[in-house]
Amino acid sequence: MYAVVLSAMLCMALWLYYKIDFHIALLFIAGAVCFVISDSILAINKFYQSFPAAGFIIMSTYCLAQYLIVRGATKVHQNKFVGKEAVG
């Protein structure tokens, strides 16, 4: 079920490419991809083969994902605040 939710998040980020400003959409897409990478490495490390750098890679990609998604959301909010059409 979690894989379905994660896949849906990535699909929605890709869908935004056609709905909002190109540069903002790229932030969401990059964040979603980093999130998928983070969770994929987490699953590999947990259920298949653990490796020494897993913790660092998981947390690095997770933090980058969160940063990019929040940055995109902030830019959408800023565009709405100044009257530019960001979503639509």
Buried (B, 14 or more C-beta within 10 A) or exposed (E): EEEEEBEEBBEEBBEBEEEBBEEBBBBBBBBBBBBBBBBBBBEBBEEEEEEEEBEEBBEBBBEBBBBBBEBBBEBBEEBEEEEEEBEE
